[in-house]
Amino acid sequence: MQKLYKPLLFSAALLPLAVLIYNGINDKLTANPIEYITHYTGDWTIYFLLITLSITPLRNLSGKIFIVRFRRMLGLFAFFYGCLHFLTYFVLDQFFDFDAIIEDIVDRPYVTVGFTAFVLLIPLAITSTKKMIARLGSNWRRLHSLIYVITALGILHYYWLVKADITVPLTLALIFTFLLVMRLPMAKNVKNTLFSTSN
Amino acid sequence: MLITKPSDIKPSEITSKSVYLSRRNFLKTSINTGIAGSVASSGILMSGNAQAAKLDNIQKSPYSTIGEDLTDYDSITTYNNFYEFGTNKEDPAKYSGQFNPKPWSIQVDGECNKPGEIGLEDLIKPHTLEERIYRLRCVEAWSMVIPWVGIPLGDILKRFEPTANAKYVAFSTIFRPDEMPGQRSRVLRWPYLEGLRIDEAMHPLSILSVGLYGEELLNQSGAPIRLVVPWKYGYKSIKSIVKISFVEKQPRTAWNDSAPNEYGFYSNVNPNRNHPRWSQKKERRIGEFLKRETLMFNGYANQVASLYEGMNLLKNH
């Protein structure tokens, strides 16, 4: 049964893309499809970053060690949706207009942080293989703690983009904070106490 | 004030009175400009809204913008920024069904000789409805071309006899949180406020619109009456107007309240002013793939640049 988890999760992670394609074929991407695709792929990048970050606290709470095996795949899906997001911007939105892209990166804070987050994801994706983990040793952990910076920048990117309604970026920030708090030794202790009393 | 350059349309292209007085002929000419096709299909495309009523006796106007393809009716009525009904573009079409724009009256007050409350029918009756095809440029760097139906704002304002103290005109959207779900959260300070300098308000391009594509405005488009000022960013064109005040001092405006460094009182379309969120140099016309250059004053510089002579438009943004 556990052998099925990974392919199932892999398929589930592709669902957002399938939905996007389905809506695209059925002309349901609003009157401004490029904007819609940009926002949609951006949303899912952040969702997958948060899902990836929820694995460790989930493991701690549930005691099910095996779920850690899904973390790399989930992280790579964050990178996958991040690539789609960036490519949508680069190709569909700006259509290779390098001047406009550079202006955006330099002049518009929300693009500056979003672009930084995307660039920082690249080394994490590259070093996600077993070989690289072995080669980097203890440095691997240090490098991959960049995911916290990347997620923070991604949410900031969203927060700085919206005109007035900050409900969604604020909710994402709260979830992110919660996931960080769950990593504190204190939170682990809470779980341990619960666990030992129930035993 | 005398406007010396009214339009870029040739007199020979203005439809004669005998033609525009006839509804049948209006439709016939519309087919030539691609309007009727969209009107005909609009019944199927509209969702969640009652079919809009047709407007009669619409006159063509020399102030209409020519040489632009019209944005299709479905896009105009499903892709809206109208935060009173939610902050997503699809929200106004989805969540404006509870809003009841009839009956409607507008309160006019302030620096004028004939203040008072006036019903919408009485407000419109003395005037001839005109079709005004205008570009609409949103600050979010997208644009449309919309065949509005409306009345010159100046013609209406004059009836209330503004005094010499009327330096500005302030507008207010209705506040009805029961019918406007977006007003239940404090995304902006409600009610939505806008304002124009009196000479901007009296400019012949400024209109109060009651329809588009020959039909009454749907709720998501600002029913039953809204402002349209085509050389300014879209948010200046305040919707569902319930109050007009002649005032001496520059009035508060909703987006300026929200982020003063981003949204100035004037908010003239200006590709030269850098904006922290969207480059204003280019825009995507809805329905097109490649972006196009944004024009100063949204392409209406010939008609309106004289309003701002000697002003620093980067400072007075």
Contacts between the chains, C-beta under 8 A, distances in Angstrom:
chain1	res1	chain2	res2	distance
A	30	B	78	7.1
A	30	B	79	5.7
A	30	B	89	5.8
A	30	B	90	6.1
A	31	B	74	7.4
A	31	B	75	3.6
A	31	B	78	6.1
A	31	B	79	3.6
A	31	B	89	7.6
A	31	B	286	5.1
A	31	B	287	7.4
A	32	B	79	6.1
A	32	B	89	7.1
A	32	B	142	5.8
A	32	B	284	7.1
A	32	B	286	6.0
A	34	B	284	7.0
A	34	B	289	7.8
A	35	B	142	7.2
A	92	B	289	7.9
A	94	B	291	7.9
A	95	B	289	7.7
A	95	B	290	6.0
A	95	B	291	7.5
A	97	B	291	7.8
A	100	B	279	6.2
A	100	B	281	7.4
A	100	B	282	6.9
A	103	B	279	6.3
A	104	B	279	6.6
A	107	B	274	5.9
A	107	B	276	7.5
A	107	B	279	7.9
A	108	B	276	5.9
A	108	B	277	6.3
A	108	B	278	7.9
A	108	B	279	7.7
A	109	B	276	6.5
A	110	B	276	7.9
A	110	B	277	6.6
A	160	B	277	7.7
A	161	B	277	6.6
A	162	B	87	7.9
A	163	B	87	7.9
A	163	B	140	7.9
A	163	B	258	7.7
A	163	B	259	7.7
A	163	B	277	7.5
A	164	B	83	7.0
A	164	B	87	7.0
A	164	B	187	4.8
A	164	B	188	5.8
A	164	B	258	5.5
A	164	B	259	7.9
A	165	B	83	7.6
A	165	B	87	3.9
A	165	B	185	7.8
A	165	B	187	4.8
A	167	B	185	7.6
